[in-house]
Amino acid sequence: MDLYELADEVPELTDPVLLYHFEGFVDAGGAGRLAVGHLLAELEHQVVATFDVDRLLDYRSRRPVMTFDTDRWVECESPELSVHAAKDATGTPFLLLSGPEPDREWELFTRAVGELVERLKVSKLVTLHGIPMAVPHTRPLGVTAHATRPELINTQPNVFGRVQVPGSAAALVELRLGAKGHDVVGYAVHVPHYLSQAEYPTAAVTALEAVTRSTGLVFPLDALRDAADRTTTEIEEQISASSELSTAIRGLEQQYDAFAGGEERENLLAETTPMPTGDELAAQFERFLAEREEE
């Protein structure tokens, strides 16, 4: 298939896991983006396959950055959608597919991914991202797991029933490859809705820990956990300086604890306890930060 190009040299792989994440769809807190970026920064890796972004991307919807110097153009940051081969902390090889979500030819792209999966003898695919939820940052982050076979994920309460949502290339890969018998698992980390537009490293840590439980891959997470601790400290400082924010967070904590302690409740989304919306909390954070900047 001419939608991708395989590298001349591909390392020897034995039933590798393929992690994948595409930028452009819902990723609250940057959970998937931060997780992928952390792995590429911490682990040695090499490109084994590259997709033809000229066919897959609409440059007018997300224009690449170009640099103009005095009297001429000198650089263009071309987007890349590629598969990297890496090794985890124990030396176990795995694959990582990342880059911008395709704008077009989703079905052809999905078939190309399936072809690569077969050529590289991938044993399991795992995707990860963040979704905004009405939960406080002071409680453990939840994770919604989904898979092409129920045996691939541990039985756990799910806050969603049957819903219809806008599609994504990542979800289509899971759907189409699952129909062909491939094992695909996905993890959606529950990110506090008032932090969904910010970078929230705690969500990335939670996502990678879920991947470890599913695949046995071990990742170096110290730097990411340090970033998560710093972010949490900054959030706490902002909240403690605002009685309005503190009250809002306590309301979310009460609702979270009531839900966690009530076995008869089946759906967090069905809770009727009054609570601030994500927009309201975000607006409160913005007002607080603006006041600090003025001071």
TORMIFI-873361 format. One record per residue (C-alpha): residue in one letter; x, y, z; residue number from 1. Coordinates in Angstrom, 2 decimals, always signed. Each point is the difference from the previous one (the first is absolute). Example, Ala and Ser with C-alpha at 12.3 -4.5 7.8 and 13.67 -1.06 7.14 Angstrom:
<atom aa="A" u="+12.30" v="-4.50" w="+7.80" i="1"/>
<atom aa="S" u="+1.37" v="+3.44" w="-0.66" i="2"/>
//
This chain:
<atom aa="M" u="+0.00" v="+0.00" w="+0.00" i="1"/>
<atom aa="D" u="+1.41" v="+3.39" w="-1.00" i="2"/>
<atom aa="L" u="-1.51" v="+1.86" w="+2.97" i="3"/>
<atom aa="Y" u="+3.08" v="-0.72" w="+2.10" i="4"/>
<atom aa="E" u="+3.67" v="-0.75" w="-0.49" i="5"/>
<atom aa="L" u="+1.83" v="-2.66" w="+1.98" i="6"/>
<atom aa="A" u="+3.54" v="+0.76" w="+1.10" i="7"/>
<atom aa="D" u="+2.87" v="-1.85" w="-1.66" i="8"/>
<atom aa="E" u="+1.08" v="-1.43" w="+3.35" i="9"/>
<atom aa="V" u="-2.60" v="-1.27" w="+2.46" i="10"/>
<atom aa="P" u="+1.22" v="-1.45" w="+3.33" i="11"/>
<atom aa="E" u="-0.88" v="-3.56" w="+0.84" i="12"/>
<atom aa="L" u="-3.33" v="-0.08" w="+1.82" i="13"/>
<atom aa="T" u="-1.84" v="-2.85" w="+1.71" i="14"/>
<atom aa="D" u="-3.75" v="+0.58" w="+0.37" i="15"/>
<atom aa="P" u="+0.44" v="+3.65" w="+1.01" i="16"/>
<atom aa="V" u="-2.67" v="+2.19" w="+1.57" i="17"/>
<atom aa="L" u="-0.95" v="+3.07" w="-2.06" i="18"/>
<atom aa="L" u="-0.94" v="+3.12" w="+1.96" i="19"/>
<atom aa="Y" u="-1.77" v="+2.67" w="-2.04" i="20"/>
<atom aa="H" u="-1.29" v="+3.51" w="+0.50" i="21"/>
<atom aa="F" u="-1.05" v="+2.65" w="-2.52" i="22"/>
<atom aa="E" u="-0.07" v="+3.71" w="+0.79" i="23"/>
<atom aa="G" u="-3.13" v="+1.90" w="-0.99" i="24"/>
<atom aa="F" u="-2.80" v="-1.86" w="+1.78" i="25"/>
<atom aa="V" u="-1.12" v="+0.35" w="+3.62" i="26"/>
<atom aa="D" u="+2.99" v="-0.30" w="+2.33" i="27"/>
<atom aa="A" u="-0.86" v="+1.70" w="+3.29" i="28"/>
<atom aa="G" u="+3.04" v="+1.09" w="+1.96" i="29"/>
<atom aa="G" u="+2.19" v="-1.07" w="-2.91" i="30"/>
<atom aa="A" u="+0.01" v="-3.50" w="+1.50" i="31"/>
<atom aa="G" u="+0.85" v="-1.87" w="-3.19" i="32"/>
<atom aa="R" u="+2.22" v="+2.71" w="-1.46" i="33"/>
<atom aa="L" u="+2.06" v="+0.37" w="+3.18" i="34"/>
<atom aa="A" u="+0.33" v="-3.78" w="+0.37" i="35"/>
<atom aa="V" u="+1.24" v="-0.44" w="-3.58" i="36"/>
<atom aa="G" u="+2.32" v="+2.99" w="+0.23" i="37"/>
<atom aa="H" u="+1.46" v="-1.32" w="+3.25" i="38"/>
<atom aa="L" u="+0.75" v="-3.42" w="-1.49" i="39"/>
<atom aa="L" u="+1.66" v="+1.48" w="-3.07" i="40"/>
<atom aa="A" u="+2.08" v="+2.29" w="+2.20" i="41"/>
<atom aa="E" u="+1.06" v="-2.65" w="+2.52" i="42"/>
<atom aa="L" u="+0.54" v="-3.07" w="-2.20" i="43"/>
<atom aa="E" u="+2.28" v="-0.63" w="-2.95" i="44"/>
<atom aa="H" u="-2.05" v="-0.57" w="-3.14" i="45"/>
<atom aa="Q" u="+0.18" v="-0.19" w="-3.76" i="46"/>
<atom aa="V" u="-2.55" v="+0.59" w="-2.74" i="47"/>
<atom aa="V" u="-1.10" v="-3.22" w="-1.70" i="48"/>
<atom aa="A" u="-2.92" v="+1.32" w="-2.09" i="49"/>
<atom aa="T" u="-1.17" v="+3.42" w="-1.18" i="50"/>
<atom aa="F" u="-3.45" v="+0.90" w="-1.35" i="51"/>
<atom aa="D" u="-0.59" v="+2.34" w="-2.93" i="52"/>
<atom aa="V" u="-1.33" v="+3.08" w="+1.81" i="53"/>
<atom aa="D" u="-0.49" v="+1.86" w="-3.28" i="54"/>
<atom aa="R" u="-2.86" v="-2.40" w="-0.74" i="55"/>
<atom aa="L" u="-1.37" v="-0.23" w="+3.52" i="56"/>
<atom aa="L" u="+0.10" v="+3.60" w="+1.31" i="57"/>
<atom aa="D" u="-1.83" v="+3.18" w="-0.92" i="58"/>
<atom aa="Y" u="+2.68" v="+2.66" w="+0.34" i="59"/>
<atom aa="R" u="-2.54" v="+2.81" w="-0.20" i="60"/>
<atom aa="S" u="-1.73" v="-1.22" w="+3.16" i="61"/>
<atom aa="R" u="+3.28" v="-0.19" w="+1.95" i="62"/>
<atom aa="R" u="+2.67" v="+1.92" w="-1.80" i="63"/>
<atom aa="P" u="+3.62" v="-1.00" w="+0.65" i="64"/>
<atom aa="V" u="+2.23" v="+2.66" w="+1.54" i="65"/>
<atom aa="M" u="+2.44" v="+1.61" w="-2.45" i="66"/>
<atom aa="T" u="+2.91" v="+2.29" w="+0.86" i="67"/>
<atom aa="F" u="+0.69" v="+3.19" w="-1.97" i="68"/>
<atom aa="D" u="+3.45" v="+1.53" w="+0.48" i="69"/>
<atom aa="T" u="+0.55" v="+3.56" w="-1.31" i="70"/>
<atom aa="D" u="-0.66" v="-0.61" w="-3.68" i="71"/>
<atom aa="R" u="-0.64" v="-3.72" w="-0.47" i="72"/>
<atom aa="W" u="-1.73" v="-3.09" w="+1.36" i="73"/>
<atom aa="V" u="+2.51" v="-2.18" w="+1.83" i="74"/>
<atom aa="E" u="-1.96" v="-2.77" w="+1.72" i="75"/>
<atom aa="C" u="-3.28" v="-1.92" w="+0.04" i="76"/>
<atom aa="E" u="-1.00" v="-2.25" w="+2.90" i="77"/>
<atom aa="S" u="-1.42" v="-2.97" w="-1.86" i="78"/>
<atom aa="P" u="-2.37" v="-2.21" w="+2.03" i="79"/>
<atom aa="E" u="+0.89" v="-3.66" w="+0.42" i="80"/>
<atom aa="L" u="-2.20" v="-3.04" w="+0.48" i="81"/>
<atom aa="S" u="+2.28" v="-2.93" w="+0.62" i="82"/>
<atom aa="V" u="+0.67" v="-3.26" w="+1.81" i="83"/>
<atom aa="H" u="+2.98" v="-0.12" w="+2.37" i="84"/>
<atom aa="A" u="+1.71" v="-3.11" w="+1.37" i="85"/>
<atom aa="A" u="+1.13" v="+0.37" w="+3.61" i="86"/>
<atom aa="K" u="+0.87" v="-2.09" w="+3.06" i="87"/>
<atom aa="D" u="-1.51" v="+0.35" w="+3.44" i="88"/>
<atom aa="A" u="+1.96" v="+0.23" w="+3.26" i="89"/>
<atom aa="T" u="+0.56" v="-3.77" w="+0.01" i="90"/>
<atom aa="G" u="+1.16" v="-0.17" w="-3.61" i="91"/>
<atom aa="T" u="-3.27" v="-1.32" w="-1.41" i="92"/>
<atom aa="P" u="-0.60" v="+1.33" w="-3.54" i="93"/>
<atom aa="F" u="-3.27" v="+1.74" w="-0.86" i="94"/>
<atom aa="L" u="-1.37" v="+2.30" w="-2.70" i="95"/>
<atom aa="L" u="-1.43" v="+3.50" w="+0.27" i="96"/>
<atom aa="L" u="-2.22" v="+1.56" w="-2.69" i="97"/>
<atom aa="S" u="-0.55" v="+3.72" w="+0.46" i="98"/>
<atom aa="G" u="-0.59" v="+3.26" w="-1.81" i="99"/>
<atom aa="P" u="-2.93" v="+2.12" w="-1.15" i="100"/>
<atom aa="E" u="-3.35" v="-1.70" w="-0.53" i="101"/>
<atom aa="P" u="-0.66" v="-0.43" w="-3.74" i="102"/>
<atom aa="D" u="-2.52" v="+2.42" w="-1.49" i="103"/>
<atom aa="R" u="-0.96" v="-2.25" w="-2.89" i="104"/>
<atom aa="E" u="+0.07" v="-3.59" w="-1.29" i="105"/>
<atom aa="W" u="-0.71" v="-1.50" w="+3.42" i="106"/>
<atom aa="E" u="-1.02" v="-3.39" w="-1.36" i="107"/>
<atom aa="L" u="+3.10" v="-0.23" w="-2.20" i="108"/>
<atom aa="F" u="+2.16" v="+1.12" w="+2.93" i="109"/>
<atom aa="T" u="-1.56" v="-2.64" w="+2.24" i="110"/>
<atom aa="R" u="+0.71" v="-2.70" w="-2.58" i="111"/>
<atom aa="A" u="+3.59" v="+1.24" w="-0.22" i="112"/>
<atom aa="V" u="+0.37" v="-0.26" w="+3.79" i="113"/>
<atom aa="G" u="-1.42" v="-3.52" w="-0.18" i="114"/>
<atom aa="E" u="+2.52" v="-0.91" w="-2.68" i="115"/>
<atom aa="L" u="+2.85" v="+1.32" w="+2.13" i="116"/>
<atom aa="V" u="-1.33" v="-1.89" w="+3.01" i="117"/>
<atom aa="E" u="+0.17" v="-3.24" w="-1.97" i="118"/>
<atom aa="R" u="+3.40" v="+0.72" w="-1.57" i="119"/>
<atom aa="L" u="+1.54" v="+0.86" w="+3.38" i="120"/>
<atom aa="K" u="-1.84" v="-2.88" w="+1.73" i="121"/>
<atom aa="V" u="-1.58" v="+2.26" w="+2.65" i="122"/>
<atom aa="S" u="-1.59" v="-1.96" w="+2.85" i="123"/>
<atom aa="K" u="-2.13" v="+2.78" w="+1.49" i="124"/>
<atom aa="L" u="-0.84" v="+3.63" w="-0.69" i="125"/>
<atom aa="V" u="-0.60" v="+2.49" w="+2.82" i="126"/>
<atom aa="T" u="-1.30" v="+3.56" w="-0.33" i="127"/>
<atom aa="L" u="-0.26" v="+2.64" w="+2.73" i="128"/>
<atom aa="H" u="-1.40" v="+3.50" w="+0.46" i="129"/>
<atom aa="G" u="-1.78" v="+2.20" w="+2.58" i="130"/>
<atom aa="I" u="-3.67" v="+0.91" w="+0.28" i="131"/>
<atom aa="P" u="-1.47" v="+2.81" w="+2.16" i="132"/>
<atom aa="M" u="-2.07" v="-1.18" w="+2.96" i="133"/>
<atom aa="A" u="-1.69" v="+1.63" w="+2.98" i="134"/>
<atom aa="V" u="+2.59" v="-1.24" w="+2.47" i="135"/>
<atom aa="P" u="+2.38" v="+1.83" w="+2.40" i="136"/>
<atom aa="H" u="+3.77" v="-0.09" w="-0.43" i="137"/>
<atom aa="T" u="+0.31" v="-0.93" w="+3.69" i="138"/>
<atom aa="R" u="-1.26" v="-3.54" w="-0.65" i="139"/>
<atom aa="P" u="+1.56" v="-2.86" w="-2.01" i="140"/>
<atom aa="L" u="-0.68" v="+0.33" w="-3.71" i="141"/>
<atom aa="G" u="-2.37" v="-2.55" w="-1.44" i="142"/>
<atom aa="V" u="+0.56" v="-1.81" w="-3.28" i="143"/>
<atom aa="T" u="-2.57" v="-1.28" w="-2.47" i="144"/>
<atom aa="A" u="+1.33" v="-3.09" w="-1.76" i="145"/>
<atom aa="H" u="-1.37" v="-1.38" w="-3.25" i="146"/>
<atom aa="A" u="+1.17" v="-2.84" w="-2.20" i="147"/>
<atom aa="T" u="-0.82" v="-2.16" w="-2.99" i="148"/>
<atom aa="R" u="-0.47" v="-2.96" w="+2.37" i="149"/>
<atom aa="P" u="-1.28" v="+0.24" w="+3.59" i="150"/>
<atom aa="E" u="+2.73" v="-2.40" w="+1.18" i="151"/>
<atom aa="L" u="+2.62" v="+2.64" w="-0.80" i="152"/>
<atom aa="I" u="-1.09" v="+2.32" w="+2.80" i="153"/>
<atom aa="N" u="-0.73" v="-0.60" w="+3.66" i="154"/>
<atom aa="T" u="-3.64" v="+0.11" w="+0.98" i="155"/>
<atom aa="Q" u="-0.63" v="+3.43" w="+1.47" i="156"/>
<atom aa="P" u="-2.90" v="+2.42" w="+0.45" i="157"/>
<atom aa="N" u="-0.56" v="+2.12" w="-3.08" i="158"/>
<atom aa="V" u="-1.53" v="+3.46" w="+0.24" i="159"/>
<atom aa="F" u="-1.25" v="-0.15" w="-3.57" i="160"/>
<atom aa="G" u="-2.89" v="-1.91" w="-1.46" i="161"/>
<atom aa="R" u="-0.76" v="+0.00" w="-3.71" i="162"/>
<atom aa="V" u="+0.86" v="+3.40" w="-1.47" i="163"/>
<atom aa="Q" u="+0.68" v="+1.54" w="-3.38" i="164"/>
<atom aa="V" u="+2.97" v="+2.35" w="-0.31" i="165"/>
<atom aa="P" u="+1.97" v="+1.61" w="-2.83" i="166"/>
<atom aa="G" u="+2.33" v="-2.53" w="-1.56" i="167"/>
<atom aa="S" u="+3.79" v="-0.05" w="+0.03" i="168"/>
<atom aa="A" u="+2.68" v="-1.74" w="-2.01" i="169"/>
<atom aa="A" u="+1.23" v="-1.73" w="+3.17" i="170"/>
<atom aa="A" u="-3.45" v="-1.44" w="+0.69" i="171"/>
<atom aa="L" u="-0.39" v="-1.09" w="-3.62" i="172"/>
<atom aa="V" u="+3.31" v="-1.87" w="+0.16" i="173"/>
<atom aa="E" u="-1.27" v="-1.85" w="+3.06" i="174"/>
<atom aa="L" u="-3.35" v="-0.79" w="-1.66" i="175"/>
<atom aa="R" u="+1.33" v="-1.16" w="-3.37" i="176"/>
<atom aa="L" u="+3.00" v="-1.96" w="+1.25" i="177"/>
<atom aa="G" u="-2.09" v="-1.60" w="+2.72" i="178"/>
<atom aa="A" u="-2.40" v="-1.22" w="-2.68" i="179"/>
<atom aa="K" u="+2.96" v="-1.73" w="-1.66" i="180"/>
<atom aa="G" u="+0.98" v="-1.81" w="+3.18" i="181"/>
<atom aa="H" u="+2.73" v="+2.29" w="+1.33" i="182"/>
<atom aa="D" u="+0.16" v="+0.81" w="+3.72" i="183"/>
<atom aa="V" u="-0.42" v="+3.72" w="+0.67" i="184"/>
<atom aa="V" u="-0.36" v="+1.68" w="+3.40" i="185"/>
<atom aa="G" u="-0.74" v="+3.64" w="+0.79" i="186"/>
<atom aa="Y" u="+0.31" v="+2.05" w="+3.18" i="187"/>
<atom aa="A" u="-1.79" v="+3.31" w="+0.53" i="188"/>
<atom aa="V" u="+1.26" v="+1.77" w="+3.12" i="189"/>
<atom aa="H" u="-2.59" v="+2.06" w="+1.93" i="190"/>
<atom aa="V" u="+1.49" v="+3.49" w="+0.22" i="191"/>
<atom aa="P" u="-1.59" v="+2.70" w="+2.22" i="192"/>
<atom aa="H" u="-2.05" v="+2.07" w="-2.42" i="193"/>
<atom aa="Y" u="+1.41" v="+3.26" w="+1.34" i="194"/>
<atom aa="L" u="+3.51" v="-1.17" w="-0.96" i="195"/>
<atom aa="S" u="-0.88" v="-1.52" w="-3.38" i="196"/>
<atom aa="Q" u="+1.52" v="+2.87" w="-2.02" i="197"/>
<atom aa="A" u="+3.25" v="+0.05" w="+1.98" i="198"/>
<atom aa="E" u="+2.90" v="-2.43" w="+0.02" i="199"/>
<atom aa="Y" u="-0.64" v="-2.45" w="+2.82" i="200"/>
<atom aa="P" u="+2.92" v="-2.46" w="+0.34" i="201"/>
<atom aa="T" u="-1.86" v="-2.04" w="+2.64" i="202"/>
<atom aa="A" u="-2.33" v="-1.16" w="-2.77" i="203"/>
<atom aa="A" u="+2.96" v="-1.16" w="-2.10" i="204"/>
<atom aa="V" u="+1.42" v="-1.94" w="+2.95" i="205"/>
<atom aa="T" u="-3.38" v="-1.66" w="+0.55" i="206"/>
<atom aa="A" u="-0.23" v="-0.90" w="-3.70" i="207"/>
<atom aa="L" u="+3.46" v="-1.60" w="-0.11" i="208"/>
<atom aa="E" u="-0.65" v="-1.91" w="+3.22" i="209"/>
<atom aa="A" u="-3.12" v="-1.44" w="-1.64" i="210"/>
<atom aa="V" u="+2.09" v="-1.03" w="-3.01" i="211"/>
<atom aa="T" u="+2.48" v="-1.74" w="+2.31" i="212"/>
<atom aa="R" u="-2.78" v="-1.98" w="+1.67" i="213"/>
<atom aa="S" u="-1.32" v="-1.06" w="-3.40" i="214"/>
<atom aa="T" u="+3.25" v="-0.81" w="-1.78" i="215"/>
<atom aa="G" u="+2.74" v="-0.50" w="+2.59" i="216"/>
<atom aa="L" u="+2.08" v="+2.76" w="-1.60" i="217"/>
<atom aa="V" u="+1.95" v="+2.01" w="+2.57" i="218"/>
<atom aa="F" u="+0.61" v="+3.69" w="-0.58" i="219"/>
<atom aa="P" u="+2.32" v="+2.49" w="+1.75" i="220"/>
<atom aa="L" u="-2.49" v="+2.35" w="+1.65" i="221"/>
<atom aa="D" u="+2.07" v="+1.95" w="+2.54" i="222"/>
<atom aa="A" u="+0.23" v="+3.18" w="-2.10" i="223"/>
<atom aa="L" u="-3.70" v="-0.15" w="-0.84" i="224"/>
<atom aa="R" u="-0.95" v="-0.53" w="+3.65" i="225"/>
<atom aa="D" u="+2.19" v="+2.96" w="+1.00" i="226"/>
<atom aa="A" u="-1.84" v="+2.15" w="-2.55" i="227"/>
<atom aa="A" u="-3.31" v="-1.27" w="+1.38" i="228"/>
<atom aa="D" u="+1.02" v="+0.93" w="+3.56" i="229"/>
<atom aa="R" u="+1.00" v="+3.51" w="-1.09" i="230"/>
<atom aa="T" u="-3.27" v="+0.50" w="-1.86" i="231"/>
<atom aa="T" u="-2.02" v="-1.21" w="+3.00" i="232"/>
<atom aa="T" u="+1.86" v="+2.42" w="+2.27" i="233"/>
<atom aa="E" u="-0.78" v="+2.90" w="-2.34" i="234"/>
<atom aa="I" u="-3.67" v="-0.98" w="-0.14" i="235"/>
<atom aa="E" u="-0.22" v="-0.22" w="+3.79" i="236"/>
<atom aa="E" u="+1.58" v="+3.44" w="+0.36" i="237"/>
<atom aa="Q" u="-2.56" v="+1.49" w="-2.37" i="238"/>
<atom aa="I" u="-2.92" v="-1.68" w="+1.75" i="239"/>
<atom aa="S" u="+1.12" v="+0.86" w="+3.55" i="240"/>
<atom aa="A" u="+0.19" v="+3.68" w="-0.99" i="241"/>
<atom aa="S" u="-3.63" v="+0.06" w="-1.17" i="242"/>
<atom aa="S" u="-2.94" v="-0.81" w="+2.28" i="243"/>
<atom aa="E" u="-2.23" v="-0.26" w="-3.07" i="244"/>
<atom aa="L" u="+2.19" v="-2.69" w="-1.56" i="245"/>
<atom aa="S" u="+0.41" v="-1.82" w="+3.31" i="246"/>
<atom aa="T" u="-3.77" v="-0.19" w="+0.41" i="247"/>
<atom aa="A" u="-0.47" v="-1.31" w="-3.53" i="248"/>
<atom aa="I" u="+2.63" v="-2.71" w="+0.46" i="249"/>
<atom aa="R" u="-1.53" v="-1.10" w="+3.31" i="250"/>
<atom aa="G" u="-3.32" v="-0.41" w="-1.78" i="251"/>
<atom aa="L" u="+1.60" v="-2.28" w="-2.56" i="252"/>
<atom aa="E" u="+1.73" v="-1.97" w="+2.75" i="253"/>
<atom aa="Q" u="-3.28" v="-0.55" w="+1.83" i="254"/>
<atom aa="Q" u="-1.68" v="-1.23" w="-3.17" i="255"/>
<atom aa="Y" u="+2.94" v="-2.25" w="-0.88" i="256"/>
<atom aa="D" u="+0.08" v="-1.53" w="+3.49" i="257"/>
<atom aa="A" u="-3.76" v="-0.50" w="+0.02" i="258"/>
<atom aa="F" u="+0.17" v="-1.80" w="-3.33" i="259"/>
<atom aa="A" u="+3.03" v="-2.10" w="+0.98" i="260"/>
<atom aa="G" u="-1.71" v="-1.07" w="+3.21" i="261"/>
<atom aa="G" u="-3.41" v="-0.74" w="-1.46" i="262"/>
<atom aa="E" u="-0.13" v="-3.44" w="-1.59" i="263"/>
<atom aa="E" u="-3.55" v="+0.53" w="-1.23" i="264"/>
<atom aa="R" u="+1.04" v="+2.86" w="-2.25" i="265"/>
<atom aa="E" u="+0.86" v="-1.34" w="-3.45" i="266"/>
<atom aa="N" u="+0.82" v="+3.11" w="-1.99" i="267"/>
<atom aa="L" u="+1.97" v="+3.04" w="+1.09" i="268"/>
<atom aa="L" u="-1.49" v="+1.97" w="-2.87" i="269"/>
<atom aa="A" u="-3.47" v="-0.56" w="+1.45" i="270"/>
<atom aa="E" u="+0.79" v="+1.71" w="+3.29" i="271"/>
<atom aa="T" u="-2.34" v="+2.88" w="+0.77" i="272"/>
<atom aa="T" u="+2.03" v="+1.75" w="+2.72" i="273"/>
<atom aa="P" u="+0.47" v="+3.65" w="-1.00" i="274"/>
<atom aa="M" u="+3.57" v="+0.75" w="-1.01" i="275"/>
<atom aa="P" u="+1.91" v="+2.65" w="-1.94" i="276"/>
<atom aa="T" u="+0.47" v="-0.62" w="-3.69" i="277"/>
<atom aa="G" u="+3.41" v="-0.31" w="-1.63" i="278"/>
<atom aa="D" u="-0.46" v="+3.41" w="-1.61" i="279"/>
<atom aa="E" u="-0.84" v="+1.56" w="+3.36" i="280"/>
<atom aa="L" u="+3.06" v="-1.46" w="+1.69" i="281"/>
<atom aa="A" u="+2.23" v="+0.90" w="-2.94" i="282"/>
<atom aa="A" u="-1.33" v="+3.56" w="+0.11" i="283"/>
<atom aa="Q" u="+0.75" v="+0.17" w="+3.72" i="284"/>
<atom aa="F" u="+3.58" v="-1.17" w="-0.62" i="285"/>
<atom aa="E" u="+0.42" v="+2.56" w="-2.78" i="286"/>
<atom aa="R" u="-1.30" v="+2.83" w="+2.20" i="287"/>
<atom aa="F" u="+2.30" v="-1.05" w="+2.82" i="288"/>
<atom aa="L" u="+3.05" v="-0.17" w="-2.26" i="289"/>
<atom aa="A" u="-0.84" v="+3.37" w="-1.56" i="290"/>
<atom aa="E" u="-0.22" v="+1.56" w="+3.47" i="291"/>
<atom aa="R" u="+3.42" v="-1.45" w="+0.91" i="292"/>
<atom aa="E" u="+1.53" v="+1.38" w="-3.17" i="293"/>
<atom aa="E" u="-1.43" v="+3.47" w="+0.71" i="294"/>
<atom aa="E" u="+1.43" v="-0.11" w="+3.52" i="295"/>
//
